[in-house]
Amino acid sequence: MQYLRKLTTMGSAGARTRRGVRGVIFDMDGTLTVPVLDFVKMRKEVGVALGRDIGRADMLKEVEAEICEDRRQAALEAIRIVEREGHEKMKLARDVRAVCDFLDERNIPRAILTRNSKESLDYFHDRLPAIPKFHPAVSRDCGFLPKPHPDALEHISTQVWGFSTNEVLMVGDSAKDDVRAGRRAGAITVLLGGEAERKDLPDEEHEPHFRIKDLTEFRNLLEENFELLADEGEAVEVGQEK
């Protein structure tokens, strides 16, 4: 599998130039943390709460579409219970702190966009080994439609940061949710991990611009492919101090 693929643009003289990046948005579970959630159990319990087999359907969509409020609330609680069970096992993925330091030193903002609850997001920030908080940190409880809908990603990029979405990286471990959300918003997408090619998704929506094995490769990806544009508008040569 080819993991790193260069994404370049043509300059006025026809020379290839590196793409500018102003911010990075990360998924949480399976990206910033080691994946521990029991999705098989979660899917089963949600199906029981809703009174039907939900198969491979999007759980959050199935819950949102439920017209019986009691069943909907029971399904949401089933999801929260499995998430809480995962809290005690939650730990940072390898090199998260190094990635945070690398971006912070270059004045590149970083955010979280997750389908997890605010409770899980707060646990991540408050209970795990100290790392500077991500801002903004957007959970499914923030009022936006969950990924793969692009609204939250677009809001972070344009309304919070004031950047064009094509200057933002979306990094996650799910082609179905993270890559599709990034693609729909016009962001640069990075798929983390060894997820196999998805035959059940449209090629143009689930194919990431880049694949990396884990966050240990993230700095190398930036160094090889991008120019980091700090908040002040100053171009930062990746791999060199400002």
N, C-alpha and C positions, 0 to 999 in steps of 0.2 A: 504493500500500500504506500502510495506517495503521500507524505504528510504535509510537507511545506510546499506551497505553490506561490510564486511571486505574483502580486497584483500591482501592475504598473500603469502609468499613464504616459501619453506622449507630450513632450514639451513643444514649444513653438518651433524649435529647430529640428524637431523629429527625434530628439534624444529621449530615452526613457528616464522618467523621474519617479521617485518614490512617492507613494500616496501619503497625504497629510492626515494625521489623526489627532483629535483634540480631546477625546474622552473614551473611556472603556466601561461597558456595562457587563456585569457578570451575573450568570445564574448562580444560585446558592447550592442546593443539594446536588451532590455529584460533581460539582465544579469547584467551589470554594471549600466544600466539606467532602469527606469520604462518604460515598453512598451507603446508607444503612436502612432506609425506609423499606418496609415489607410491602411492596406494592401489590403482590399477589393477595395478601391478607386484606389490604385496604380495598382492593377491587371487589373481593368477595363480600366484605362487610357492607360496602356501599350497595351492592346488589341486593343483599338481604334487607337493608333499610328501605330501599326503593320498591322491593317486592318484585324484582325482575332481574334477569340476567343481562348485565350491561356489556358483556363480551369485551371487545377491544376498544369500545367507544371512549371518548374523552370523559373522564369521571366528573370533572367540574361542570362540563356542559350538561351532562345527564342530570346532575343535581339541580343546576339552575333551571332546567326545563321542567322539573317536577312541579305539577300544579297543586299537589297536596302538601300543605305547609308542614304538617307533622312529619311526613316522610322526608321532606327536604331537610328539615332540621335534624332528623335522626341520621340522615346520610352525612351531613356536615359534621356531626358529632363523631360518627364512625371514622371519618378522615382525621379529625383532630386527635382521637384516641391513638391511632397508629402513629401519627406525627409525634405525640408526646412520648410514646414508647421509644421512639428513635432519639429523643433528646439525650438520654443518658449515654447513648453510644456515639453521639455526635462528636466529631473531631475535625480539625482543619486538614485539608488536603496538603500534600507536600508542596512547599515553597510559596504558600499563600503570603506569608509575611514578607518574603523577599520580593514578590511581585508588587505588594502594596508599597514597600519602601522605594522600589524602582520608579513607580509611577509618581509617588508623592515628591520625590527628589526632583522630578522634572515638571512638577506642577500640572500634571495631567489628572483631571478629576476621574473618580471611579465610583460606580453605583452598583447596586444589586437590584435585579428584577427577578422575582421568584413567584412560582405558583403556590408556594408554601404559605402558611398563615403568618399573621403578624406575631403571634406567640412564638412560633419557631424562629422567626427573624430576630426577635428580641433576645431569645435564648442564645442565638449565634453571637450577637454583639456583646451580651452581658456575661455569659458564662464560660465562653471559650477563652483560651489564652489571649491576653490583651493584644489587639491590633487596632490601629486607627479606624474609626467607623467609616463605613461607606455612606456616601451621600449623593443623591437620595437613596433610601432603601425601600423599595416598593414591593409589598406583598399582595396576595389576592384579596386582602381586606381593605385595600386602599381605594376601591371604587372603580377601578379600570377593569375592562374585560381581560381575562388571563391570556398569557401567551398560548397559542401563536398569534393572537390579535396584536397588531402593532401599536395601538394607542398609547400604552404606557411607555414604550420605548421612545416613541416620538415626543411624548410629553417631557421625559427626562432630557432628551437631546435639545429640543428647541425651546421649551418653556423654562426649564430649570437651568440648563447650561447656556442656552443661546447659541447652540451650534447646529449646523446642518447635519442631518442624520448620516449623510455619506462621509462625514468626518469622524464617525463613531464606530467602535468595534463592539459587536455583541458576541460574548464568549459563553458557551454552554455545552452540556453533554448530550443534548437532545436535538436531533434533526427535526423531529415533529414539532417541538415547541420553540426552542431557542433559534435554530436556523431559520425556520419559517417566519418567526416574528421579525428577525433581523432583515431577512430578504424583503418582506412586505413593507418594512419601514424605509428601505433603501440603505441600510447600514452594511458594514463589512462584517461578515460572519466567520467565526472560528468555532469549529466543532472539536470538542475535547473528548478523548477516549477512543475506544475501538469499536464504536457502534457500526454495525454492518450497513451496507447500502440499503436504503429503504425502498422496496419495490411497490409499497402501497401508497407512496406519496408522489406528487408531481415532481419531476426531475428539477425543474427550474426553481422550485420552492425549497426543497430539502437539501440540495447540494451546497455545501459550504464553500466559501472562498478559500478557506484553509482548514487543514486538519492537524492537530497536535496530539501527542500521546497523553500529556499531562502538563501541568503548569510549569514544570521544570523547563519546558521547551518554549515558554511564552516570550521570554526576553530575546531568545534567538530569533523567533519569528519577527519581533519588532525590529531588531537590528538589521535583519536581512531585507525587510520589505517596506518599512515605513519611516516617515519623518514625523517626530512628535512636535506638535505645535502647542506651546505653553499658553496659559490664559492671557499673558501679556501680548500674545501674537508673535512671540519670538520663536523661530524654528530651533528645535533642539536636536542636534545630531545624536542619534541613539548610540550609546556606548561611550559617549564623552560627557564630562561634567559641564553644567551650564556655566 
